Amino acid sequence: MLQSVLLQAPAKINYRLDVIGKRPDGYHELRMIMQRVNLCDEVSITLSGTPGIRVVCGSAAVPDGEGNIAWKAARAMLELSESCCGVDIAIVKNIPVAAGLGGGSSDCAAVLLGLNDLLGLALSTERLMEIAVGLGADVPFFIFQKTAFAEGIGEKLSSVLSAPSLWVALVNPNVPVSTAWVYKNLQLTQKERLDTLPDSFGDITSVCAVLSNDLESVTIPAFPVIGEIKERLAELGAVGAMMSGSGPTVFGLFSDETTARRACDELLKNSPGWFAVAVETV
């Protein structure tokens, strides 16, 4: 039996984020198009003879131990396995924290997937997604591992039939934004009807045609730099640009690698304290 595994936990961007309404349980009803990119945290999972769960992240912005969502994922899997072994989890954070990129949710999904193998549980993708939604709204998407339409709070997933491989500039001005704060301050407007979204995308233009994020109405007035980054990315050659999730990360979609990398270099030249990297969709 495998005793340890090292997994790559990718970030995500939202091509689309529609907030349809508020549910009785306090969550918001959403409609999203979600896409993984190859900026990844590294998640090492090792079974141990010493009982207990130990999570080390090495990031001041992310808690170790029980406060980490990866710890909760490990506990859920150990309870299912009825195993008395211990679990050691080490996370190397490459995805910015509180950035709208789903890093914590992706780490959590990696632990579910890794322990499913290490503990020999052989749980189906559907069962893992059921466990995942109890841990976080974005976690099922990272179990799904496909470009997806997401509805409900994000747990109702269906595959986008086809989507082009694109170069993406991710730009984060290092301003942490609380997802809970964004949703609390969102003014819901009654939607007469939702745009019909295509089930496949042939090129970058068709993807850019659906870019929209209702949460920008909260974050851009509070953090004008987000709007400024969108404008700069367009000036630097992005075919489209949008805030991801609850922000503050902005992504720009580019037709080629060279232009995407040049845009990141230009933005960092003027704002060296920012995070900016060119990545590919996966």
C-alpha positions as CSV (number, residue, x, y, z in Angstrom):
1,M,0.0,0.0,0.0
2,L,1.2,3.5,-0.8
3,Q,2.4,5.4,2.3
4,S,2.8,8.9,0.8
5,V,1.8,10.9,-2.2
6,L,2.7,14.4,-3.5
7,L,-0.1,16.2,-5.4
8,Q,-0.4,19.4,-7.4
9,A,-3.4,21.5,-6.3
10,P,-4.3,23.9,-9.1
11,A,-5.8,27.4,-8.8
12,K,-9.1,28.3,-10.6
13,I,-10.5,31.3,-12.3
14,N,-14.2,32.1,-13.0
15,Y,-15.0,33.0,-16.5
16,R,-18.5,33.7,-15.3
17,L,-20.0,34.4,-11.9
18,D,-23.7,35.2,-11.7
19,V,-25.4,35.6,-8.3
20,I,-29.0,34.6,-8.8
21,G,-30.4,35.1,-5.3
22,K,-30.0,34.3,-1.6
23,R,-31.1,30.9,-0.3
24,P,-33.0,30.2,3.0
25,D,-29.8,28.7,4.4
26,G,-27.9,31.9,4.0
27,Y,-25.8,30.8,1.0
28,H,-26.2,32.5,-2.4
29,E,-27.5,30.7,-5.5
30,L,-24.8,31.0,-8.1
31,R,-24.2,30.2,-11.8
32,M,-20.5,30.0,-12.8
33,I,-18.1,28.8,-15.4
34,M,-15.0,27.5,-13.6
35,Q,-11.6,26.8,-15.2
36,R,-8.4,25.4,-13.6
37,V,-5.0,26.9,-14.3
38,N,-1.6,25.5,-13.8
39,L,-0.5,27.6,-10.8
40,C,-0.4,25.0,-8.1
41,D,0.1,24.5,-4.4
42,E,2.1,21.3,-3.6
43,V,0.4,19.0,-1.1
44,S,2.4,16.2,0.5
45,I,0.4,13.5,2.4
46,T,2.0,10.8,4.4
47,L,0.4,8.0,6.5
48,S,2.1,7.7,9.9
49,G,2.2,5.3,12.8
50,T,1.6,8.2,15.1
51,P,-2.1,8.8,15.5
52,G,-3.5,12.3,14.8
53,I,-3.5,14.7,12.0
54,R,-0.7,17.2,11.5
55,V,-0.9,20.0,8.9
56,V,2.0,22.3,8.2
57,C,1.6,25.1,5.7
58,G,4.5,27.5,6.3
59,S,2.5,30.5,5.4
60,A,1.7,33.3,7.9
61,A,-1.6,33.8,6.2
62,V,-2.8,30.2,6.5
63,P,-3.3,28.4,9.8
64,D,-1.6,25.1,10.6
65,G,-3.4,22.3,12.4
66,E,-7.2,22.1,13.0
67,G,-7.8,25.6,11.5
68,N,-6.8,24.5,8.1
69,I,-9.4,23.1,5.7
70,A,-7.0,20.3,4.7
71,W,-7.1,19.1,8.3
72,K,-10.9,18.8,8.2
73,A,-10.6,16.9,4.9
74,A,-8.2,14.4,6.5
75,R,-10.5,14.0,9.5
76,A,-13.4,13.2,7.2
77,M,-11.5,10.5,5.4
78,L,-10.0,8.9,8.5
79,E,-13.5,8.7,10.0
80,L,-14.7,6.9,6.9
81,S,-11.8,4.5,6.9
82,E,-12.0,3.8,10.6
83,S,-8.2,3.7,10.4
84,C,-6.1,4.3,13.5
85,C,-3.1,5.6,11.5
86,G,-2.0,9.2,11.6
87,V,-1.7,11.7,8.7
88,D,1.0,14.3,8.1
89,I,0.2,17.0,5.5
90,A,2.7,19.5,4.3
91,I,1.5,22.3,2.0
92,V,3.7,24.6,-0.1
93,K,1.6,27.6,-1.0
94,N,2.2,29.0,-4.4
95,I,-1.3,30.3,-4.9
96,P,-2.0,33.7,-3.2
97,V,-4.2,33.5,-0.1
98,A,-7.7,35.1,0.0
99,A,-7.3,35.9,-3.6
100,G,-10.4,34.4,-5.4
101,L,-8.3,31.6,-6.8
102,G,-9.6,28.8,-4.7
103,G,-6.2,27.7,-3.2
104,G,-7.5,26.4,0.1
105,S,-10.3,24.6,-1.6
106,S,-7.9,23.0,-4.0
107,D,-5.6,21.9,-1.2
108,C,-8.6,20.4,0.6
109,A,-9.6,18.5,-2.6
110,A,-6.1,17.2,-3.0
111,V,-6.2,15.7,0.5
112,L,-9.5,14.0,-0.2
113,L,-8.2,12.5,-3.4
114,G,-4.8,11.6,-1.9
115,L,-6.3,9.9,1.1
116,N,-8.9,8.1,-1.0
117,D,-5.9,6.3,-2.6
118,L,-3.6,6.0,0.4
119,L,-6.3,4.5,2.7
120,G,-7.7,2.3,-0.1
121,L,-11.2,3.7,0.2
122,A,-12.0,3.5,-3.5
123,L,-14.7,6.1,-3.1
124,S,-16.3,7.3,-6.4
125,T,-15.9,10.9,-7.7
126,E,-19.6,11.4,-6.9
127,R,-19.1,10.3,-3.2
128,L,-16.0,12.4,-2.9
129,M,-17.9,15.4,-4.2
130,E,-20.6,14.8,-1.6
131,I,-18.0,14.9,1.2
132,A,-16.3,17.9,-0.4
133,V,-19.4,20.2,-0.4
134,G,-19.6,19.8,3.4
135,L,-16.1,21.3,3.6
136,G,-16.4,24.2,1.2
137,A,-18.4,25.4,-1.8
138,D,-15.5,25.3,-4.3
139,V,-14.1,22.0,-3.2
140,P,-16.3,19.8,-5.4
141,F,-15.1,21.6,-8.5
142,F,-11.5,20.5,-7.7
143,I,-12.7,16.9,-7.3
144,F,-14.5,17.1,-10.6
145,Q,-11.3,18.0,-12.4
146,K,-12.9,19.5,-15.6
147,T,-13.8,22.9,-16.9
148,A,-17.3,23.2,-15.5
149,F,-20.7,24.9,-15.3
150,A,-21.4,25.2,-11.6
151,E,-24.8,25.9,-10.0
152,G,-26.4,25.9,-6.6
153,I,-23.6,27.1,-4.2
154,G,-21.1,25.6,-6.6
155,E,-21.8,21.9,-6.0
156,K,-24.0,21.1,-9.0
157,L,-21.4,20.6,-11.7
158,S,-21.6,19.7,-15.4
159,S,-18.8,19.6,-18.0
160,V,-18.2,22.3,-20.5
161,L,-18.0,20.2,-23.7
162,S,-14.9,21.9,-25.0
163,A,-12.8,24.9,-24.1
164,P,-9.6,26.3,-25.7
165,S,-6.2,26.1,-24.0
166,L,-5.4,29.8,-23.2
167,W,-2.6,31.8,-21.7
168,V,-3.7,33.7,-18.6
169,A,-2.0,36.5,-16.7
170,L,-2.9,36.4,-13.0
171,V,-2.5,39.7,-11.2
172,N,-3.0,40.2,-7.5
173,P,-2.4,43.6,-5.8
174,N,-1.8,41.9,-2.4
175,V,-5.0,43.2,-0.9
176,P,-6.7,40.4,1.0
177,V,-10.5,40.3,0.3
178,S,-12.9,38.4,2.5
179,T,-15.4,36.3,0.5
180,A,-17.9,36.6,3.4
181,W,-17.5,40.4,3.4
182,V,-18.1,40.6,-0.4
183,Y,-21.3,38.6,-0.2
184,K,-22.5,40.5,2.8
185,N,-22.2,43.7,1.0
186,L,-23.6,42.5,-2.4
187,Q,-26.8,44.3,-3.4
188,L,-28.9,41.7,-5.2
189,T,-30.7,42.9,-8.2
190,Q,-33.7,41.0,-9.6
191,K,-32.6,39.3,-12.8
192,E,-35.3,39.4,-15.4
193,R,-33.7,36.5,-17.2
194,L,-30.3,34.8,-17.3
195,D,-28.3,34.9,-20.5
196,T,-28.1,31.5,-22.2
197,L,-24.6,30.3,-22.0
198,P,-23.0,28.1,-24.7
199,D,-22.0,24.6,-23.8
200,S,-18.7,24.8,-25.6
201,F,-16.1,27.4,-26.5
202,G,-14.1,27.3,-29.7
203,D,-11.6,30.1,-29.2
204,I,-10.5,32.9,-27.0
205,T,-13.1,35.3,-28.5
206,S,-16.0,33.0,-27.5
207,V,-14.7,32.7,-24.0
208,C,-14.3,36.5,-23.6
209,A,-17.9,36.9,-24.8
210,V,-19.2,35.4,-21.6
211,L,-16.9,37.1,-19.1
212,S,-18.9,38.6,-16.2
213,N,-18.6,38.7,-12.4
214,D,-21.5,40.1,-10.3
215,L,-19.1,40.4,-7.3
216,E,-17.1,43.2,-9.0
217,S,-20.0,45.6,-8.1
218,V,-18.8,45.2,-4.4
219,T,-15.0,44.9,-4.8
220,I,-14.1,47.5,-7.4
221,P,-15.7,50.4,-5.5
222,A,-13.9,49.3,-2.4
223,F,-10.7,48.5,-4.1
224,P,-10.4,50.6,-7.3
225,V,-7.0,49.0,-8.1
226,I,-9.0,46.0,-9.4
227,G,-10.6,48.1,-12.1
228,E,-7.2,49.7,-12.9
229,I,-5.6,46.3,-13.3
230,K,-8.4,45.3,-15.7
231,E,-7.7,48.4,-17.8
232,R,-4.0,47.9,-17.8
233,L,-4.3,44.3,-18.9
234,A,-6.5,45.4,-21.8
235,E,-3.9,48.0,-22.8
236,L,-1.2,45.3,-22.6
237,G,-2.9,43.0,-25.0
238,A,-5.5,41.0,-23.1
239,V,-8.4,40.0,-25.2
240,G,-10.5,40.0,-22.1
241,A,-10.0,40.6,-18.4
242,M,-12.1,39.9,-15.3
243,M,-11.8,39.6,-11.5
244,S,-11.8,36.0,-10.4
245,G,-14.2,34.9,-7.7
246,S,-14.5,37.4,-4.8
247,G,-11.1,38.9,-5.8
248,P,-8.9,40.7,-5.7
249,T,-7.0,38.7,-8.3
250,V,-7.7,39.8,-11.9
251,F,-7.0,37.5,-14.8
252,G,-6.3,38.5,-18.4
253,L,-6.8,36.1,-21.3
254,F,-4.1,36.2,-24.0
255,S,-3.7,34.7,-27.4
256,D,-0.1,33.8,-26.9
257,E,2.5,33.2,-24.1
258,T,4.8,36.0,-25.1
259,T,2.2,38.7,-24.7
260,A,0.9,37.3,-21.4
261,R,4.4,37.2,-19.9
262,R,5.3,40.7,-21.1
263,A,2.1,42.0,-19.5
264,C,3.1,40.5,-16.2
265,D,6.6,41.9,-16.4
266,E,5.2,45.4,-17.2
267,L,2.8,45.4,-14.3
268,L,5.5,44.2,-11.9
269,K,7.9,46.9,-13.1
270,N,5.6,49.6,-11.8
271,S,4.2,47.6,-8.8
272,P,6.9,45.3,-7.6
273,G,4.9,44.3,-4.5
274,W,2.2,42.7,-6.6
275,F,1.9,39.1,-7.6
276,A,1.8,38.6,-11.3
277,V,2.4,35.4,-13.3
278,A,1.5,33.9,-16.7
279,V,-0.1,30.5,-16.6
280,E,-2.0,28.1,-18.8
281,T,-5.5,26.7,-18.5
282,V,-5.7,23.0,-17.8
